[in-house]
Amino acid sequence: MTAGTFPDVDVLFSSSDLAGAPTGSRLPHAPDEPTLCALYAHPPAPTGRSAFVRASMISTIDGASWGADERSGSINSQADYRVFRVLRALSDIVLVGAGTARAEGYPPLTVPRGLAGARAAAGRSPRLPTAVVTRGGHLPESMTGTGSDEHPYVVTSELGRTRLPTTVPADRVVVCGDDQVDLGAALEGLAERGFTRVLCEGGPTLLGSMLEADLVDDLCLTTSPHVLGGDAARPVVNADGFTGRPQARLGHLLHADGVLLARWVIRQTTPAPVV
Ligand SMILES: NC(=O)c1ccc[n+]([C@@H]2O[C@H](COP(=O)([O-])OP(=O)(O)OC[C@H]3O[C@@H](n4cnc5c(N)ncnc54)[C@H](OP(=O)(O)O)[C@@H]3O)[C@@H](O)[C@H]2O)c1
């Protein structure tokens, strides 16, 4: 999706007065989005952990995480894109499952237009790299056809490494686990490379695995005003289900054009500093 006219955003609820966006306020679009950047400040890794992981997903009212075209593009909107741009700009790296990379044809990412200054002010590097998780090793051409500078990091296991195309540069491969990918070790591997603010853009299978391993700190979940029926997956796929998980806490809830944008605090850590 590309930038068009971005709608005003209403703050329906905010637990953070520090962000300058109290409950009841309205946020008109600004090119460098200072208030949204404060509201969505991406915290550093909590003590004892290698990353602060923020997940970003969209769902229809009835829980579908993709539309008729089997992509999420058909259920998102300018309202969602306005926030999505800020999430990317404030992260060190975007983590994505290979299924999403294949379905959406993930290209090398660039910092969203207008947000380079906000990104620099938040201390992030000028580049926005991607990391793709795969065990099968089948990556889309949009990723493998890139120059080595732009090539995504490939998070895989020892077994998965043997299946990767030979074009993947060795310094872009993060091996964690023998057969299955150990996602906790993957975050450590990314942290060793300087990436500690991770934005996980799904998809549902990867997010299910991340939640199962208790690696997700907050979840930015957009609800789009569609009812689609059908058999699209929910935003979290996990066959066994989770037990004993504490309730999430609502960080804030925004509204624009009938779209609801929630930030759910999944793990209780220190409050996000304002950037
Ligand atoms: N609504 C939204 O916000 C949203 C966001 C993202 C994607 N989507 C949609 O979701 C659909 C794709 O769904 P999906 O569940 O297949 O996506 P996915 O989670 O991105 O991809 C699943 C694949 O990623 C790799 N993977 C994920 N978790 C892994 C783990 N723990 N260990 C090893 N490999 C792992 C595997 O790749 P290999 O098969 O290569 O081993 C697996 O087959 C697309 O239609 C996309 O448009 C929606």
The ligand as a Gaussian input file, in Angstrom:
#p B3LYP/6-31G(d) Opt

LIG

0 1
 N       -3.525000     -10.056000       8.775000
 C       -2.247000      -9.787000       8.899000
 O       -1.849000      -8.851000       9.574000
 C       -1.243000     -10.676000       8.207000
 C        0.116000     -10.530000       8.495000
 C        1.016000     -11.347000       7.854000
 C        0.565000     -12.287000       6.944000
 N       -0.764000     -12.392000       6.687000
 C       -1.242000     -13.408000       5.737000
 O       -0.982000     -14.681000       6.279000
 C       -0.837000     -15.605000       5.210000
 C        0.364000     -16.475000       5.477000
 O        0.105000     -17.206000       6.652000
 P        1.187000     -18.161000       7.334000
 O        0.681000     -18.563000       8.657000
 O        1.581000     -19.204000       6.364000
 O        2.388000     -17.159000       7.472000
 P        3.800000     -17.187000       8.171000
 O        3.708000     -17.441000       9.625000
 O        4.425000     -15.923000       7.729000
 O        4.581000     -18.354000       7.450000
 C        4.593000     -19.673000       7.823000
 C        5.930000     -20.190000       7.355000
 O        6.972000     -19.428000       7.983000
 C        7.976000     -20.276000       8.459000
 N        7.817000     -20.361000       9.903000
 C        6.879000     -19.761000      10.669000
 N        7.080000     -20.054000      11.953000
 C        8.155000     -20.855000      11.993000
 C        8.841000     -21.514000      13.030000
 N        8.498000     -21.406000      14.296000
 N        9.902000     -22.272000      12.689000
 C       10.275000     -22.410000      11.416000
 N        9.665000     -21.815000      10.385000
 C        8.613000     -21.059000      10.678000
 C        7.716000     -21.624000       7.767000
 O        8.302000     -21.463000       6.494000
 P        8.817000     -22.650000       5.561000
 O        7.579000     -23.248000       5.004000
 O        9.642000     -21.946000       4.527000
 O        9.597000     -23.591000       6.415000
 C        6.201000     -21.638000       7.706000
 O        5.701000     -22.510000       6.725000
 C       -0.743000     -14.799000       3.934000
 O       -1.986000     -14.878000       3.290000
 C       -0.511000     -13.384000       4.423000
 O       -1.057000     -12.436000       3.547000
 C       -1.675000     -11.623000       7.307000

